[in-house]
């Protein structure tokens, strides 16, 4: 027994960073109180997929030649993929985390570079490997995209055009962010409502919905992917604020559709979930399109 204790002490001395590394891992999880995970797309999208499955349920007509807004864009992969595939007039990604916005801007530069040279000119730093892997998954051409490219009537964005179309801003959409445009044709909010709800309660959620409504042009579409209540339960202890708000929430995700239609004023909704396939386990979430 004494010998075993000595061996354990020896291992600890040989690897003094073990405890610190475990602590750092825990701290990294605790920091993402807004869902602003550094490697979000790395575990959200399977490595065997050509693109995020959510993109396949979106219609070109909602984006082509339209002004678009992506709320909670994280590292910008969905934002850029939509611009590239559907040829938006403009698309702005906004996120509360400045580090994620820096990632998004880095990603945009890398996409343009990859479009021009097909492959990155040099191997990315290890810290950026997950972003590049996710980027390659999202930017790989699906059979649909290849078909579109062959059609002379279908416009396709060149890499350098993305700089004129895609932009990113740091901002708290619910509290104080002011958009550069007065209105948009299409607004996305994908897997963001839970974090707004946990951080700002029912009031924050309603504020989100009202702001989206006001920013949408008549006939515009709001694409919403709400997380289920079980996901709230799993993340309710991410911060003291989240824990407190979790106890007072009166509007569960299953009521969002009624709120948006009956209280906010959207005129119709289409459930796109039946068209969704290929999502990783734990990310089988509804996707709803609301029309103003």
C-alpha positions in Angstrom: 0.0 0.0 0.0 2.8 2.3 0.9 4.6 1.4 -2.3 1.4 2.3 -4.3 1.2 5.7 -2.7 4.8 6.4 -3.5 4.2 5.4 -7.1 1.2 7.8 -7.3 3.2 10.6 -5.8 6.0 9.9 -8.3 3.5 10.1 -11.2 2.2 13.4 -9.9 5.8 14.8 -9.7 6.5 13.5 -13.2 3.4 15.1 -14.6 2.7 18.3 -12.5 0.5 19.7 -15.3 -2.2 17.0 -15.1 -4.3 18.8 -12.5 -3.8 22.2 -14.1 -4.8 20.8 -17.6 -8.0 19.3 -16.1 -8.7 22.5 -14.4 -8.2 24.4 -17.7 -10.6 22.1 -19.5 -13.2 22.7 -16.9 -12.6 26.5 -17.0 -13.0 26.5 -20.8 -16.4 24.9 -20.5 -17.5 27.4 -17.8 -16.4 30.4 -19.9 -18.8 29.6 -22.8 -21.8 31.0 -20.9 -23.3 32.4 -24.1 -22.8 29.1 -26.1 -19.7 30.7 -27.6 -17.7 27.5 -27.9 -14.4 27.8 -29.7 -14.8 24.4 -31.5 -18.6 24.4 -31.8 -18.7 23.4 -35.5 -16.0 20.7 -34.8 -18.5 18.6 -32.8 -21.7 19.9 -34.3 -20.9 18.6 -37.9 -19.6 15.2 -38.6 -16.3 14.9 -40.4 -17.9 12.7 -43.0 -20.4 15.4 -44.0 -19.8 17.7 -47.0 -21.7 20.5 -45.4 -23.8 21.4 -42.4 -27.1 19.5 -42.8 -29.1 22.7 -41.9 -27.9 24.4 -45.1 -29.6 21.7 -47.2 -33.1 22.6 -45.9 -32.7 26.3 -46.8 -34.2 27.7 -50.0 -32.1 29.7 -52.4 -34.9 32.2 -52.9 -34.6 33.3 -49.3 -31.1 34.5 -49.8 -30.2 35.2 -53.4 -29.9 38.9 -53.9 -31.2 39.5 -50.4 -29.9 41.4 -47.4 -29.4 38.8 -44.6 -28.5 38.7 -40.9 -27.1 35.8 -38.9 -27.6 36.2 -35.1 -25.1 34.3 -33.0 -22.8 33.5 -35.9 -20.0 32.0 -33.8 -17.0 31.4 -36.1 -18.9 32.3 -39.2 -19.0 29.0 -41.1 -22.7 28.9 -41.7 -22.7 32.6 -42.5 -20.0 32.2 -45.2 -21.4 29.0 -46.6 -24.8 30.6 -47.1 -23.2 33.6 -48.9 -21.2 31.3 -51.1 -23.9 28.9 -52.0 -26.9 31.2 -52.3 -25.3 34.5 -53.5 -26.7 36.9 -51.0 -26.6 40.6 -51.7 -25.1 41.0 -48.2 -24.9 38.9 -45.1 -23.9 40.1 -41.7 -22.9 37.8 -38.8 -23.2 39.2 -35.3 -21.9 37.5 -32.1 -21.5 38.5 -28.5 -18.0 37.1 -28.3 -15.2 39.2 -29.9 -12.9 36.1 -30.1 -15.5 34.3 -32.2 -15.8 37.3 -34.4 -12.0 37.3 -34.9 -12.3 33.6 -35.8 -15.1 34.4 -38.3 -12.9 37.1 -40.0 -10.0 34.7 -40.1 -12.3 32.1 -41.6 -13.5 34.5 -44.3 -10.0 35.3 -45.3 -9.1 31.6 -45.4 -12.2 30.8 -47.6 -11.2 33.5 -50.1 -7.7 32.2 -50.2 -8.9 28.6 -50.6 -11.2 29.7 -53.4 -8.3 31.4 -55.2 -5.7 28.7 -54.6 -7.9 25.6 -54.0 -5.8 24.6 -51.0 -4.3 26.6 -48.1 -0.8 27.9 -49.0 0.6 26.6 -45.7 -0.5 24.2 -43.0 -2.6 26.0 -40.4 -1.4 26.4 -36.8 -2.6 23.6 -34.5 -4.8 26.1 -32.7 -6.7 26.7 -35.9 -6.9 23.0 -37.1 -10.5 22.6 -36.0 -11.6 25.7 -37.8 -10.0 24.6 -41.0 -11.5 21.1 -40.7 -14.9 22.6 -40.2 -14.3 25.0 -43.0 -13.4 22.2 -45.4 -16.5 20.3 -44.5 -18.7 23.3 -45.0 -17.1 24.5 -48.2 -16.8 21.1 -49.9 -19.1 21.0 -52.9 -22.1 18.8 -52.5 -23.7 17.2 -55.6 -26.3 19.9 -55.6 -23.7 22.6 -55.7 -21.9 20.9 -58.6 -25.2 20.7 -60.5 -25.7 24.4 -59.8 -22.3 25.3 -61.1 -23.0 23.6 -64.4 -26.1 25.7 -65.0 -25.2 28.9 -66.8 -28.3 30.5 -65.4 -27.3 30.0 -61.8 -25.0 32.7 -60.4 -22.0 31.6 -58.3 -19.9 33.8 -56.0 -16.2 34.0 -56.7 -13.9 33.9 -53.6 -12.9 37.6 -53.8 -16.6 38.6 -54.0 -17.2 37.4 -50.5 -15.2 40.3 -49.0 -17.9 42.6 -50.4 -20.8 40.5 -49.3 -19.9 38.9 -45.9 -19.1 40.9 -42.8 -19.0 40.3 -39.0 -19.6 42.5 -36.0 -19.3 41.9 -32.3 -22.5 42.9 -30.5 -25.2 41.9 -28.0 -28.2 41.7 -30.2 -30.7 41.6 -27.3 -29.3 44.5 -25.2 -27.5 47.2 -27.2 -26.4 46.2 -30.7 -27.5 48.6 -33.5 -27.6 47.0 -36.9 -26.0 49.0 -39.8 -29.1 48.3 -42.0 -32.7 49.4 -41.2 -34.1 46.1 -42.5 -33.3 42.7 -43.8 -35.0 40.2 -46.1 -33.8 37.1 -44.1 -32.7 36.7 -40.5 -31.3 33.5 -39.1 -31.1 32.5 -35.4 -29.7 29.0 -35.2 -29.3 27.3 -31.8 -29.1 30.6 -30.0 -32.5 31.0 -28.2 -31.4 28.8 -25.3 -28.5 31.0 -24.5 -30.5 34.2 -24.7 -33.2 32.7 -22.6 -30.7 31.5 -19.9 -28.9 34.8 -19.7 -31.8 37.3 -20.1 -34.9 35.2 -19.2 -38.3 35.5 -20.9 -37.8 39.2 -21.3 -34.6 38.7 -23.3 -36.3 36.1 -25.5 -39.3 38.4 -26.3 -36.9 41.2 -27.0 -35.1 39.0 -29.5 -38.4 38.2 -31.3 -39.5 41.8 -31.3 -36.2 43.1 -32.7 -36.2 40.4 -35.4 -39.8 41.4 -36.4 -38.9 45.1 -36.6 -35.8 44.4 -38.7 -37.5 42.2 -41.2 -39.0 43.6 -44.3 -42.6 42.8 -45.1 -42.5 39.3 -46.7 -39.2 38.6 -45.0 -38.4 35.2 -43.4 -37.1 34.5 -39.9 -35.3 31.1 -39.7 -35.3 29.8 -36.2 -33.6 26.7 -34.7 -34.6 26.5 -31.0 -32.9 24.2 -28.6 -35.2 21.7 -26.7 -35.9 22.1 -23.0 -33.7 19.2 -22.1 -30.8 21.2 -23.4 -31.7 24.0 -21.0 -31.5 21.5 -18.2 -28.1 20.3 -19.2 -26.7 23.9 -19.3 -28.6 25.6 -16.4 -25.6 25.6 -14.2 -23.2 27.2 -16.6 -23.4 30.4 -14.6 -25.3 31.8 -11.6 -27.3 34.0 -13.9 -28.4 31.0 -16.0 -29.3 29.0 -12.9 -31.4 31.8 -11.6 -33.2 32.5 -14.9 -33.8 28.8 -15.5 -36.0 28.7 -12.4 -38.2 31.6 -13.6 -38.6 30.8 -17.3 -42.3 30.7 -18.2 -42.0 30.3 -22.0 -40.7 26.8 -22.9 -39.4 26.2 -26.4 -42.5 24.4 -27.5 -44.5 27.7 -27.1 -42.2 29.8 -29.3 -44.2 29.1 -32.4 -47.4 30.4 -30.8 -45.6 33.4 -29.4 -44.2 34.4 -32.8 -47.5 33.9 -34.6 -50.0 35.2 -32.0 -48.1 37.7 -30.0 -45.3 39.0 -32.2 -47.3 39.0 -35.4 -45.7 36.6 -37.9 -48.3 35.6 -40.5 -47.2 32.0 -41.2 -44.7 29.3 -40.4 -43.2 26.3 -42.2 -41.6 23.5 -40.4 -38.4 22.4 -42.3 -37.5 19.6 -39.9 -38.8 16.8 -42.0 -36.3 17.7 -44.7 -33.4 17.6 -42.3 -31.1 14.6 -42.3 -27.6 13.8 -41.2 -27.5 15.7 -37.9 -25.3 14.4 -35.3 -26.7 12.8 -32.1 -27.9 15.5 -29.7 -28.5 18.1 -32.5 -31.8 16.9 -33.9 -33.5 20.2 -33.5 -36.5 21.7 -35.2 -35.9 24.3 -37.9 -38.8 26.7 -38.5 -39.3 29.5 -41.1 -41.6 32.3 -40.1 -42.9 34.9 -42.6 -43.7 38.5 -41.8 
